[in-house]
Amino acid sequence: MAQAHRLRTVSTVNRAYSTDPHESIDAIGGVNPDHTRWRMTQDAAIAAIEAGTDRFLVDSGGVIVSLVVHTHKGQKYLKQPAAPAA
């Protein structure tokens, strides 16, 4: 597994209006350490995760987890894993 070069905290998720899992996230975004904003499409985020250049972190019930890439009906999409049980 490649070492992540950038950790990005996701603060916004733009959702597409669809019931298909791979279409439920349109784009993600957040704020860099230098306070500039960033935004990335789901396809670009998937490519960055698969290349090992970025990890995208979200708060899942008080636990910080990385978004993961899943496949549904041959289409890749971003998924937030469930927070571990306390």
PDB file of N, CA, C and O in Angstrom:
ATOM      1  N   MET A   1       0.843  -1.183   0.000  1.00  0.00           N
ATOM      2  CA  MET A   1       0.000   0.000   0.000  1.00  0.00           C
ATOM      3  C   MET A   1       0.884   1.239   0.000  1.00  0.00           C
ATOM      4  O   MET A   1       1.834   1.331   0.777  1.00  0.00           O
ATOM      5  N   ALA A   2       0.575   2.173  -0.855  1.00  0.00           N
ATOM      6  CA  ALA A   2       1.357   3.401  -0.968  1.00  0.00           C
ATOM      7  C   ALA A   2       1.112   4.309   0.228  1.00  0.00           C
ATOM      8  O   ALA A   2       0.008   4.358   0.770  1.00  0.00           O
ATOM      9  N   GLN A   3       2.143   5.018   0.627  1.00  0.00           N
ATOM     10  CA  GLN A   3       2.011   5.967   1.726  1.00  0.00           C
ATOM     11  C   GLN A   3       1.272   7.205   1.213  1.00  0.00           C
ATOM     12  O   GLN A   3       1.544   7.699   0.119  1.00  0.00           O
ATOM     13  N   ALA A   4       0.344   7.687   2.014  1.00  0.00           N
ATOM     14  CA  ALA A   4      -0.417   8.872   1.616  1.00  0.00           C
ATOM     15  C   ALA A   4       0.481  10.097   1.691  1.00  0.00           C
ATOM     16  O   ALA A   4       1.217  10.276   2.662  1.00  0.00           O
ATOM     17  N   HIS A   5       0.421  10.928   0.680  1.00  0.00           N
ATOM     18  CA  HIS A   5       1.200  12.160   0.660  1.00  0.00           C
ATOM     19  C   HIS A   5       0.426  13.307   1.273  1.00  0.00           C
ATOM     20  O   HIS A   5       1.017  14.206   1.873  1.00  0.00           O
ATOM     21  N   ARG A   6      -0.886  13.287   1.130  1.00  0.00           N
ATOM     22  CA  ARG A   6      -1.706  14.362   1.684  1.00  0.00           C
ATOM     23  C   ARG A   6      -2.880  13.758   2.432  1.00  0.00           C
ATOM     24  O   ARG A   6      -3.539  12.840   1.944  1.00  0.00           O
ATOM     25  N   LEU A   7      -3.131  14.281   3.613  1.00  0.00           N
ATOM     26  CA  LEU A   7      -4.331  13.941   4.355  1.00  0.00           C
ATOM     27  C   LEU A   7      -5.259  15.133   4.221  1.00  0.00           C
ATOM     28  O   LEU A   7      -4.877  16.255   4.556  1.00  0.00           O
ATOM     29  N   ARG A   8      -6.447  14.912   3.747  1.00  0.00           N
ATOM     30  CA  ARG A   8      -7.397  16.003   3.567  1.00  0.00           C
ATOM     31  C   ARG A   8      -8.635  15.713   4.399  1.00  0.00           C
ATOM     32  O   ARG A   8      -9.232  14.641   4.295  1.00  0.00           O
ATOM     33  N   THR A   9      -9.009  16.667   5.211  1.00  0.00           N
ATOM     34  CA  THR A   9     -10.220  16.528   5.999  1.00  0.00           C
ATOM     35  C   THR A   9     -11.392  17.021   5.171  1.00  0.00           C
ATOM     36  O   THR A   9     -11.383  18.148   4.675  1.00  0.00           O
ATOM     37  N   VAL A  10     -12.388  16.187   5.025  1.00  0.00           N
ATOM     38  CA  VAL A  10     -13.559  16.521   4.226  1.00  0.00           C
ATOM     39  C   VAL A  10     -14.566  17.248   5.112  1.00  0.00           C
ATOM     40  O   VAL A  10     -15.005  16.723   6.135  1.00  0.00           O
ATOM     41  N   SER A  11     -14.927  18.468   4.700  1.00  0.00           N
ATOM     42  CA  SER A  11     -15.919  19.219   5.464  1.00  0.00           C
ATOM     43  C   SER A  11     -17.205  19.426   4.681  1.00  0.00           C
ATOM     44  O   SER A  11     -18.232  19.776   5.263  1.00  0.00           O
ATOM     45  N   THR A  12     -17.165  19.215   3.374  1.00  0.00           N
ATOM     46  CA  THR A  12     -18.385  19.330   2.576  1.00  0.00           C
ATOM     47  C   THR A  12     -18.486  18.150   1.625  1.00  0.00           C
ATOM     48  O   THR A  12     -17.492  17.688   1.065  1.00  0.00           O
ATOM     49  N   VAL A  13     -19.692  17.685   1.461  1.00  0.00           N
ATOM     50  CA  VAL A  13     -19.971  16.612   0.513  1.00  0.00           C
ATOM     51  C   VAL A  13     -21.159  17.072  -0.316  1.00  0.00           C
ATOM     52  O   VAL A  13     -22.264  17.224   0.204  1.00  0.00           O
ATOM     53  N   ASN A  14     -20.933  17.291  -1.591  1.00  0.00           N
ATOM     54  CA  ASN A  14     -22.020  17.649  -2.502  1.00  0.00           C
ATOM     55  C   ASN A  14     -22.635  16.361  -3.001  1.00  0.00           C
ATOM     56  O   ASN A  14     -21.955  15.529  -3.602  1.00  0.00           O
ATOM     57  N   ARG A  15     -23.910  16.201  -2.754  1.00  0.00           N
ATOM     58  CA  ARG A  15     -24.590  14.962  -3.104  1.00  0.00           C
ATOM     59  C   ARG A  15     -25.397  15.114  -4.379  1.00  0.00           C
ATOM     60  O   ARG A  15     -26.070  16.120  -4.603  1.00  0.00           O
ATOM     61  N   ALA A  16     -25.310  14.093  -5.196  1.00  0.00           N
ATOM     62  CA  ALA A  16     -26.171  14.006  -6.375  1.00  0.00           C
ATOM     63  C   ALA A  16     -27.491  13.396  -5.904  1.00  0.00           C
ATOM     64  O   ALA A  16     -27.522  12.660  -4.918  1.00  0.00           O
ATOM     65  N   TYR A  17     -28.548  13.696  -6.593  1.00  0.00           N
ATOM     66  CA  TYR A  17     -29.854  13.170  -6.198  1.00  0.00           C
ATOM     67  C   TYR A  17     -30.131  11.882  -6.944  1.00  0.00           C
ATOM     68  O   TYR A  17     -30.759  11.874  -8.003  1.00  0.00           O
ATOM     69  N   SER A  18     -29.645  10.787  -6.363  1.00  0.00           N
ATOM     70  CA  SER A  18     -29.792   9.481  -6.973  1.00  0.00           C
ATOM     71  C   SER A  18     -29.809   8.436  -5.874  1.00  0.00           C
ATOM     72  O   SER A  18     -29.253   8.652  -4.797  1.00  0.00           O
ATOM     73  N   THR A  19     -30.437   7.320  -6.138  1.00  0.00           N
ATOM     74  CA  THR A  19     -30.434   6.220  -5.179  1.00  0.00           C
ATOM     75  C   THR A  19     -29.287   5.252  -5.417  1.00  0.00           C
ATOM     76  O   THR A  19     -29.023   4.390  -4.579  1.00  0.00           O
ATOM     77  N   ASP A  20     -28.594   5.382  -6.562  1.00  0.00           N
ATOM     78  CA  ASP A  20     -27.433   4.531  -6.816  1.00  0.00           C
ATOM     79  C   ASP A  20     -26.274   4.992  -5.946  1.00  0.00           C
ATOM     80  O   ASP A  20     -25.969   6.184  -5.914  1.00  0.00           O
ATOM     81  N   PRO A  21     -25.614   4.062  -5.231  1.00  0.00           N
ATOM     82  CA  PRO A  21     -24.514   4.464  -4.350  1.00  0.00           C
ATOM     83  C   PRO A  21     -23.402   5.228  -5.060  1.00  0.00           C
ATOM     84  O   PRO A  21     -22.864   6.185  -4.504  1.00  0.00           O
ATOM     85  N   HIS A  22     -23.045   4.819  -6.289  1.00  0.00           N
ATOM     86  CA  HIS A  22     -21.937   5.476  -6.981  1.00  0.00           C
ATOM     87  C   HIS A  22     -22.299   6.867  -7.466  1.00  0.00           C
ATOM     88  O   HIS A  22     -21.419   7.609  -7.901  1.00  0.00           O
ATOM     89  N   GLU A  23     -23.560   7.238  -7.405  1.00  0.00           N
ATOM     90  CA  GLU A  23     -23.978   8.579  -7.804  1.00  0.00           C
ATOM     91  C   GLU A  23     -24.392   9.436  -6.610  1.00  0.00           C
ATOM     92  O   GLU A  23     -24.847  10.565  -6.798  1.00  0.00           O
ATOM     93  N   SER A  24     -24.244   8.925  -5.388  1.00  0.00           N
ATOM     94  CA  SER A  24     -24.720   9.671  -4.231  1.00  0.00           C
ATOM     95  C   SER A  24     -23.774  10.795  -3.814  1.00  0.00           C
ATOM     96  O   SER A  24     -24.208  11.743  -3.161  1.00  0.00           O
ATOM     97  N   ILE A  25     -22.500  10.713  -4.171  1.00  0.00           N
ATOM     98  CA  ILE A  25     -21.553  11.802  -3.898  1.00  0.00           C
ATOM     99  C   ILE A  25     -21.097  12.373  -5.227  1.00  0.00           C
ATOM    100  O   ILE A  25     -20.606  11.649  -6.093  1.00  0.00           O
ATOM    101  N   ASP A  26     -21.262  13.661  -5.377  1.00  0.00           N
ATOM    102  CA  ASP A  26     -20.840  14.358  -6.597  1.00  0.00           C
ATOM    103  C   ASP A  26     -19.430  14.901  -6.429  1.00  0.00           C
ATOM    104  O   ASP A  26     -18.602  14.773  -7.331  1.00  0.00           O
ATOM    105  N   ALA A  27     -19.152  15.513  -5.272  1.00  0.00           N
ATOM    106  CA  ALA A  27     -17.847  16.123  -5.007  1.00  0.00           C
ATOM    107  C   ALA A  27     -17.642  16.225  -3.508  1.00  0.00           C
ATOM    108  O   ALA A  27     -18.596  16.191  -2.730  1.00  0.00           O
ATOM    109  N   ILE A  28     -16.377  16.350  -3.113  1.00  0.00           N
ATOM    110  CA  ILE A  28     -16.025  16.561  -1.715  1.00  0.00           C
ATOM    111  C   ILE A  28     -15.139  17.790  -1.633  1.00  0.00           C
ATOM    112  O   ILE A  28     -14.558  18.208  -2.635  1.00  0.00           O
ATOM    113  N   GLY A  29     -15.032  18.365  -0.460  1.00  0.00           N
ATOM    114  CA  GLY A  29     -14.194  19.546  -0.305  1.00  0.00           C
ATOM    115  C   GLY A  29     -13.839  19.769   1.148  1.00  0.00           C
ATOM    116  O   GLY A  29     -14.339  19.089   2.044  1.00  0.00           O
ATOM    117  N   GLY A  30     -12.973  20.726   1.357  1.00  0.00           N
ATOM    118  CA  GLY A  30     -12.531  21.055   2.705  1.00  0.00           C
ATOM    119  C   GLY A  30     -11.641  22.276   2.696  1.00  0.00           C
ATOM    120  O   GLY A  30     -11.647  23.067   1.753  1.00  0.00           O
ATOM    121  N   VAL A  31     -10.867  22.418   3.777  1.00  0.00           N
ATOM    122  CA  VAL A  31      -9.965  23.549   3.934  1.00  0.00           C
ATOM    123  C   VAL A  31      -8.564  23.008   4.186  1.00  0.00           C
ATOM    124  O   VAL A  31      -8.369  22.156   5.053  1.00  0.00           O
ATOM    125  N   ASN A  32      -7.581  23.510   3.421  1.00  0.00           N
ATOM    126  CA  ASN A  32      -6.181  23.125   3.590  1.00  0.00           C
ATOM    127  C   ASN A  32      -5.598  23.779   4.845  1.00  0.00           C
ATOM    128  O   ASN A  32      -6.185  24.719   5.381  1.00  0.00           O
ATOM    129  N   PRO A  33      -4.441  23.288   5.319  1.00  0.00           N
ATOM    130  CA  PRO A  33      -3.803  23.905   6.485  1.00  0.00           C
ATOM    131  C   PRO A  33      -3.503  25.405   6.306  1.00  0.00           C
ATOM    132  O   PRO A  33      -3.446  26.147   7.287  1.00  0.00           O
ATOM    133  N   ASP A  34      -3.311  25.847   5.053  1.00  0.00           N
ATOM    134  CA  ASP A  34      -3.052  27.276   4.815  1.00  0.00           C
ATOM    135  C   ASP A  34      -4.350  28.081   4.650  1.00  0.00           C
ATOM    136  O   ASP A  34      -4.328  29.235   4.224  1.00  0.00           O
ATOM    137  N   HIS A  35      -5.482  27.447   4.998  1.00  0.00           N
ATOM    138  CA  HIS A  35      -6.815  28.065   4.988  1.00  0.00           C
ATOM    139  C   HIS A  35      -7.391  28.287   3.592  1.00  0.00           C
ATOM    140  O   HIS A  35      -8.417  28.953   3.457  1.00  0.00           O
ATOM    141  N   THR A  36      -6.762  27.752   2.559  1.00  0.00           N
ATOM    142  CA  THR A  36      -7.372  27.801   1.230  1.00  0.00           C
ATOM    143  C   THR A  36      -8.365  26.649   1.125  1.00  0.00           C
ATOM    144  O   THR A  36      -8.193  25.605   1.753  1.00  0.00           O
ATOM    145  N   ARG A  37      -9.387  26.852   0.337  1.00  0.00           N
ATOM    146  CA  ARG A  37     -10.405  25.817   0.161  1.00  0.00           C
ATOM    147  C   ARG A  37     -10.039  24.922  -1.016  1.00  0.00           C
ATOM    148  O   ARG A  37      -9.417  25.367  -1.981  1.00  0.00           O
ATOM    149  N   TRP A  38     -10.434  23.662  -0.925  1.00  0.00           N
ATOM    150  CA  TRP A  38     -10.244  22.726  -2.018  1.00  0.00           C
ATOM    151  C   TRP A  38     -11.566  22.013  -2.294  1.00  0.00           C
ATOM    152  O   TRP A  38     -12.405  21.863  -1.406  1.00  0.00           O
ATOM    153  N   ARG A  39     -11.732  21.577  -3.546  1.00  0.00           N
ATOM    154  CA  ARG A  39     -12.908  20.838  -3.977  1.00  0.00           C
ATOM    155  C   ARG A  39     -12.450  19.837  -5.023  1.00  0.00           C
ATOM    156  O   ARG A  39     -11.601  20.145  -5.859  1.00  0.00           O
ATOM    157  N   MET A  40     -13.014  18.643  -4.971  1.00  0.00           N
ATOM    158  CA  MET A  40     -12.604  17.594  -5.886  1.00  0.00           C
ATOM    159  C   MET A  40     -13.820  16.753  -6.248  1.00  0.00           C
ATOM    160  O   MET A  40     -14.649  16.442  -5.393  1.00  0.00           O
ATOM    161  N   THR A  41     -13.917  16.389  -7.518  1.00  0.00           N
ATOM    162  CA  THR A  41     -15.006  15.510  -7.932  1.00  0.00           C
ATOM    163  C   THR A  41     -14.783  14.113  -7.355  1.00  0.00           C
ATOM    164  O   THR A  41     -13.674  13.755  -6.957  1.00  0.00           O
ATOM    165  N   GLN A  42     -15.854  13.343  -7.321  1.00  0.00           N
ATOM    166  CA  GLN A  42     -15.742  11.980  -6.834  1.00  0.00           C
ATOM    167  C   GLN A  42     -14.743  11.179  -7.682  1.00  0.00           C
ATOM    168  O   GLN A  42     -13.940  10.425  -7.133  1.00  0.00           O
ATOM    169  N   ASP A  43     -14.783  11.332  -8.997  1.00  0.00           N
ATOM    170  CA  ASP A  43     -13.857  10.602  -9.867  1.00  0.00           C
ATOM    171  C   ASP A  43     -12.406  10.960  -9.576  1.00  0.00           C
ATOM    172  O   ASP A  43     -11.546  10.079  -9.537  1.00  0.00           O
ATOM    173  N   ALA A  44     -12.126  12.238  -9.372  1.00  0.00           N
ATOM    174  CA  ALA A  44     -10.754  12.669  -9.070  1.00  0.00           C
ATOM    175  C   ALA A  44     -10.314  12.142  -7.705  1.00  0.00           C
ATOM    176  O   ALA A  44      -9.159  11.747  -7.542  1.00  0.00           O
ATOM    177  N   ALA A  45     -11.212  12.131  -6.731  1.00  0.00           N
ATOM    178  CA  ALA A  45     -10.879  11.613  -5.400  1.00  0.00           C
ATOM    179  C   ALA A  45     -10.601  10.114  -5.457  1.00  0.00           C
ATOM    180  O   ALA A  45      -9.671   9.631  -4.811  1.00  0.00           O
ATOM    181  N   ILE A  46     -11.395   9.382  -6.222  1.00  0.00           N
ATOM    182  CA  ILE A  46     -11.163   7.942  -6.383  1.00  0.00           C
ATOM    183  C   ILE A  46      -9.794   7.703  -7.005  1.00  0.00           C
ATOM    184  O   ILE A  46      -9.051   6.834  -6.548  1.00  0.00           O
ATOM    185  N   ALA A  47      -9.455   8.460  -8.038  1.00  0.00           N
ATOM    186  CA  ALA A  47      -8.147   8.308  -8.690  1.00  0.00           C
ATOM    187  C   ALA A  47      -7.014   8.607  -7.708  1.00  0.00           C
ATOM    188  O   ALA A  47      -6.003   7.905  -7.706  1.00  0.00           O
ATOM    189  N   ALA A  48      -7.166   9.629  -6.882  1.00  0.00           N
ATOM    190  CA  ALA A  48      -6.127   9.994  -5.915  1.00  0.00           C
ATOM    191  C   ALA A  48      -5.972   8.924  -4.838  1.00  0.00           C
ATOM    192  O   ALA A  48      -4.853   8.610  -4.434  1.00  0.00           O
ATOM    193  N   ILE A  49      -7.082   8.365  -4.372  1.00  0.00           N
ATOM    194  CA  ILE A  49      -7.017   7.284  -3.379  1.00  0.00           C
ATOM    195  C   ILE A  49      -6.320   6.066  -3.979  1.00  0.00           C
ATOM    196  O   ILE A  49      -5.438   5.476  -3.355  1.00  0.00           O
ATOM    197  N   GLU A  50      -6.723   5.693  -5.193  1.00  0.00           N
ATOM    198  CA  GLU A  50      -6.138   4.514  -5.826  1.00  0.00           C
ATOM    199  C   GLU A  50      -4.667   4.699  -6.171  1.00  0.00           C
ATOM    200  O   GLU A  50      -3.907   3.730  -6.176  1.00  0.00           O
ATOM    201  N   ALA A  51      -4.257   5.932  -6.460  1.00  0.00           N
ATOM    202  CA  ALA A  51      -2.850   6.208  -6.739  1.00  0.00           C
ATOM    203  C   ALA A  51      -2.028   6.286  -5.453  1.00  0.00           C
ATOM    204  O   ALA A  51      -0.798   6.248  -5.495  1.00  0.00           O
ATOM    205  N   GLY A  52      -2.706   6.395  -4.318  1.00  0.00           N
ATOM    206  CA  GLY A  52      -2.017   6.487  -3.036  1.00  0.00           C
ATOM    207  C   GLY A  52      -1.472   7.867  -2.738  1.00  0.00           C
ATOM    208  O   GLY A  52      -0.624   8.011  -1.857  1.00  0.00           O
ATOM    209  N   THR A  53      -1.936   8.895  -3.449  1.00  0.00           N
ATOM    210  CA  THR A  53      -1.425  10.247  -3.230  1.00  0.00           C
ATOM    211  C   THR A  53      -2.227  11.041  -2.208  1.00  0.00           C
ATOM    212  O   THR A  53      -1.727  12.025  -1.663  1.00  0.00           O
ATOM    213  N   ASP A  54      -3.460  10.633  -1.942  1.00  0.00           N
ATOM    214  CA  ASP A  54      -4.315  11.356  -1.000  1.00  0.00           C
ATOM    215  C   ASP A  54      -5.126  10.378  -0.165  1.00  0.00           C
ATOM    216  O   ASP A  54      -5.459   9.279  -0.607  1.00  0.00           O
ATOM    217  N   ARG A  55      -5.432  10.805   1.052  1.00  0.00           N
ATOM    218  CA  ARG A  55      -6.414  10.134   1.902  1.00  0.00           C
ATOM    219  C   ARG A  55      -7.405  11.204   2.316  1.00  0.00           C
ATOM    220  O   ARG A  55      -7.015  12.338   2.591  1.00  0.00           O
ATOM    221  N   PHE A  56      -8.675  10.858   2.363  1.00  0.00           N
ATOM    222  CA  PHE A  56      -9.718  11.813   2.697  1.00  0.00           C
ATOM    223  C   PHE A  56     -10.378  11.377   3.995  1.00  0.00           C
ATOM    224  O   PHE A  56     -10.936  10.283   4.084  1.00  0.00           O
ATOM    225  N   LEU A  57     -10.310  12.238   4.995  1.00  0.00           N
ATOM    226  CA  LEU A  57     -10.771  11.910   6.338  1.00  0.00           C
ATOM    227  C   LEU A  57     -12.116  12.556   6.629  1.00  0.00           C
ATOM    228  O   LEU A  57     -12.355  13.708   6.267  1.00  0.00           O
ATOM    229  N   VAL A  58     -12.993  11.803   7.288  1.00  0.00           N
ATOM    230  CA  VAL A  58     -14.291  12.315   7.711  1.00  0.00           C
ATOM    231  C   VAL A  58     -14.543  11.895   9.155  1.00  0.00           C
ATOM    232  O   VAL A  58     -13.989  10.905   9.633  1.00  0.00           O
ATOM    233  N   ASP A  59     -15.384  12.660   9.838  1.00  0.00           N
ATOM    234  CA  ASP A  59     -15.772  12.347  11.210  1.00  0.00           C
ATOM    235  C   ASP A  59     -16.993  11.437  11.152  1.00  0.00           C
ATOM    236  O   ASP A  59     -18.045  11.828  10.646  1.00  0.00           O
ATOM    237  N   SER A  60     -16.851  10.237  11.666  1.00  0.00           N
ATOM    238  CA  SER A  60     -17.950   9.272  11.680  1.00  0.00           C
ATOM    239  C   SER A  60     -18.313   8.970  13.128  1.00  0.00           C
ATOM    240  O   SER A  60     -17.773   8.050  13.744  1.00  0.00           O
ATOM    241  N   GLY A  61     -19.231   9.758  13.652  1.00  0.00           N
ATOM    242  CA  GLY A  61     -19.656   9.554  15.041  1.00  0.00           C
ATOM    243  C   GLY A  61     -18.555   9.798  16.052  1.00  0.00           C
ATOM    244  O   GLY A  61     -18.444   9.074  17.041  1.00  0.00           O
ATOM    245  N   GLY A  62     -17.742  10.812  15.811  1.00  0.00           N
ATOM    246  CA  GLY A  62     -16.660  11.145  16.733  1.00  0.00           C
ATOM    247  C   GLY A  62     -15.362  10.406  16.474  1.00  0.00           C
ATOM    248  O   GLY A  62     -14.371  10.636  17.167  1.00  0.00           O
ATOM    249  N   VAL A  63     -15.354   9.519  15.483  1.00  0.00           N
ATOM    250  CA  VAL A  63     -14.152   8.773  15.111  1.00  0.00           C
ATOM    251  C   VAL A  63     -13.752   9.217  13.705  1.00  0.00           C
ATOM    252  O   VAL A  63     -14.589   9.259  12.803  1.00  0.00           O
ATOM    253  N   ILE A  64     -12.477   9.546  13.519  1.00  0.00           N
ATOM    254  CA  ILE A  64     -11.989   9.967  12.214  1.00  0.00           C
ATOM    255  C   ILE A  64     -11.665   8.725  11.386  1.00  0.00           C
ATOM    256  O   ILE A  64     -10.867   7.884  11.799  1.00  0.00           O
ATOM    257  N   VAL A  65     -12.299   8.619  10.201  1.00  0.00           N
ATOM    258  CA  VAL A  65     -12.080   7.478   9.309  1.00  0.00           C
ATOM    259  C   VAL A  65     -11.743   7.995   7.917  1.00  0.00           C
ATOM    260  O   VAL A  65     -12.067   9.132   7.574  1.00  0.00           O
ATOM    261  N   SER A  66     -11.095   7.162   7.126  1.00  0.00           N
ATOM    262  CA  SER A  66     -10.756   7.502   5.743  1.00  0.00           C
ATOM    263  C   SER A  66     -11.859   7.015   4.815  1.00  0.00           C
ATOM    264  O   SER A  66     -12.383   5.913   4.981  1.00  0.00           O
ATOM    265  N   LEU A  67     -12.210   7.851   3.828  1.00  0.00           N
ATOM    266  CA  LEU A  67     -13.124   7.399   2.790  1.00  0.00           C
ATOM    267  C   LEU A  67     -12.459   6.256   2.033  1.00  0.00           C
ATOM    268  O   LEU A  67     -11.240   6.240   1.861  1.00  0.00           O
ATOM    269  N   VAL A  68     -13.260   5.313   1.587  1.00  0.00           N
ATOM    270  CA  VAL A  68     -12.743   4.169   0.844  1.00  0.00           C
ATOM    271  C   VAL A  68     -13.463   4.078  -0.496  1.00  0.00           C
ATOM    272  O   VAL A  68     -14.545   4.639  -0.669  1.00  0.00           O
ATOM    273  N   VAL A  69     -12.860   3.372  -1.435  1.00  0.00           N
ATOM    274  CA  VAL A  69     -13.447   3.175  -2.754  1.00  0.00           C
ATOM    275  C   VAL A  69     -14.134   1.814  -2.775  1.00  0.00           C
ATOM    276  O   VAL A  69     -13.531   0.796  -2.436  1.00  0.00           O
ATOM    277  N   HIS A  70     -15.391   1.811  -3.175  1.00  0.00           N
ATOM    278  CA  HIS A  70     -16.160   0.576  -3.340  1.00  0.00           C
ATOM    279  C   HIS A  70     -16.657   0.502  -4.776  1.00  0.00           C
ATOM    280  O   HIS A  70     -16.627   1.492  -5.507  1.00  0.00           O
ATOM    281  N   THR A  71     -17.114  -0.680  -5.170  1.00  0.00           N
ATOM    282  CA  THR A  71     -17.663  -0.870  -6.504  1.00  0.00           C
ATOM    283  C   THR A  71     -19.066  -1.441  -6.390  1.00  0.00           C
ATOM    284  O   THR A  71     -19.311  -2.377  -5.629  1.00  0.00           O
ATOM    285  N   HIS A  72     -19.989  -0.859  -7.160  1.00  0.00           N
ATOM    286  CA  HIS A  72     -21.376  -1.324  -7.213  1.00  0.00           C
ATOM    287  C   HIS A  72     -21.790  -1.395  -8.668  1.00  0.00           C
ATOM    288  O   HIS A  72     -21.767  -0.390  -9.378  1.00  0.00           O
ATOM    289  N   LYS A  73     -22.168  -2.585  -9.111  1.00  0.00           N
ATOM    290  CA  LYS A  73     -22.564  -2.791 -10.504  1.00  0.00           C
ATOM    291  C   LYS A  73     -21.511  -2.271 -11.479  1.00  0.00           C
ATOM    292  O   LYS A  73     -21.837  -1.674 -12.505  1.00  0.00           O
ATOM    293  N   GLY A  74     -20.240  -2.509 -11.141  1.00  0.00           N
ATOM    294  CA  GLY A  74     -19.142  -2.119 -12.010  1.00  0.00           C
ATOM    295  C   GLY A  74     -18.730  -0.666 -11.924  1.00  0.00           C
ATOM    296  O   GLY A  74     -17.791  -0.255 -12.606  1.00  0.00           O
ATOM    297  N   GLN A  75     -19.403   0.122 -11.105  1.00  0.00           N
ATOM    298  CA  GLN A  75     -19.072   1.552 -10.965  1.00  0.00           C
ATOM    299  C   GLN A  75     -18.409   1.800  -9.613  1.00  0.00           C
ATOM    300  O   GLN A  75     -18.891   1.323  -8.585  1.00  0.00           O
ATOM    301  N   LYS A  76     -17.315   2.538  -9.615  1.00  0.00           N
ATOM    302  CA  LYS A  76     -16.618   2.886  -8.379  1.00  0.00           C
ATOM    303  C   LYS A  76     -17.288   4.095  -7.739  1.00  0.00           C
ATOM    304  O   LYS A  76     -17.788   4.984  -8.429  1.00  0.00           O
ATOM    305  N   TYR A  77     -17.290   4.112  -6.404  1.00  0.00           N
ATOM    306  CA  TYR A  77     -17.832   5.237  -5.661  1.00  0.00           C
ATOM    307  C   TYR A  77     -17.142   5.348  -4.318  1.00  0.00           C
ATOM    308  O   TYR A  77     -16.515   4.395  -3.854  1.00  0.00           O
ATOM    309  N   LEU A  78     -17.256   6.510  -3.694  1.00  0.00           N
ATOM    310  CA  LEU A  78     -16.679   6.741  -2.373  1.00  0.00           C
ATOM    311  C   LEU A  78     -17.659   6.293  -1.296  1.00  0.00           C
ATOM    312  O   LEU A  78     -18.871   6.461  -1.424  1.00  0.00           O
ATOM    313  N   LYS A  79     -17.112   5.728  -0.249  1.00  0.00           N
ATOM    314  CA  LYS A  79     -17.942   5.270   0.856  1.00  0.00           C
ATOM    315  C   LYS A  79     -17.258   5.618   2.159  1.00  0.00           C
ATOM    316  O   LYS A  79     -16.034   5.558   2.282  1.00  0.00           O
ATOM    317  N   GLN A  80     -18.074   5.982   3.120  1.00  0.00           N
ATOM    318  CA  GLN A  80     -17.578   6.234   4.468  1.00  0.00           C
ATOM    319  C   GLN A  80     -17.797   4.963   5.266  1.00  0.00           C
ATOM    320  O   GLN A  80     -18.938   4.541   5.449  1.00  0.00           O
ATOM    321  N   PRO A  81     -16.715   4.338   5.750  1.00  0.00           N
ATOM    322  CA  PRO A  81     -16.905   3.109   6.545  1.00  0.00           C
ATOM    323  C   PRO A  81     -17.612   3.445   7.847  1.00  0.00           C
ATOM    324  O   PRO A  81     -17.523   4.569   8.342  1.00  0.00           O
ATOM    325  N   ALA A  82     -18.304   2.479   8.388  1.00  0.00           N
ATOM    326  CA  ALA A  82     -18.988   2.669   9.663  1.00  0.00           C
ATOM    327  C   ALA A  82     -17.958   2.862  10.768  1.00  0.00           C
ATOM    328  O   ALA A  82     -16.881   2.268  10.737  1.00  0.00           O
ATOM    329  N   ALA A  83     -18.300   3.695  11.739  1.00  0.00           N
ATOM    330  CA  ALA A  83     -17.419   3.908  12.876  1.00  0.00           C
ATOM    331  C   ALA A  83     -17.374   2.613  13.703  1.00  0.00           C
ATOM    332  O   ALA A  83     -18.391   1.936  13.847  1.00  0.00           O
ATOM    333  N   PRO A  84     -16.204   2.273  14.241  1.00  0.00           N
ATOM    334  CA  PRO A  84     -16.120   1.069  15.065  1.00  0.00           C
ATOM    335  C   PRO A  84     -17.006   1.189  16.298  1.00  0.00           C
ATOM    336  O   PRO A  84     -17.171   2.279  16.846  1.00  0.00           O
ATOM    337  N   ALA A  85     -17.572   0.073  16.732  1.00  0.00           N
ATOM    338  CA  ALA A  85     -18.422   0.080  17.928  1.00  0.00           C
ATOM    339  C   ALA A  85     -17.585   0.405  19.154  1.00  0.00           C
ATOM    340  O   ALA A  85     -16.444  -0.036  19.286  1.00  0.00           O
ATOM    341  N   ALA A  86     -18.173   1.177  20.036  1.00  0.00           N
ATOM    342  CA  ALA A  86     -17.447   1.588  21.255  1.00  0.00           C
ATOM    343  C   ALA A  86     -17.453   0.508  22.296  1.00  0.00           C
ATOM    344  O   ALA A  86     -16.890   0.688  23.376  1.00  0.00           O
TER     345      ALA A  86
END
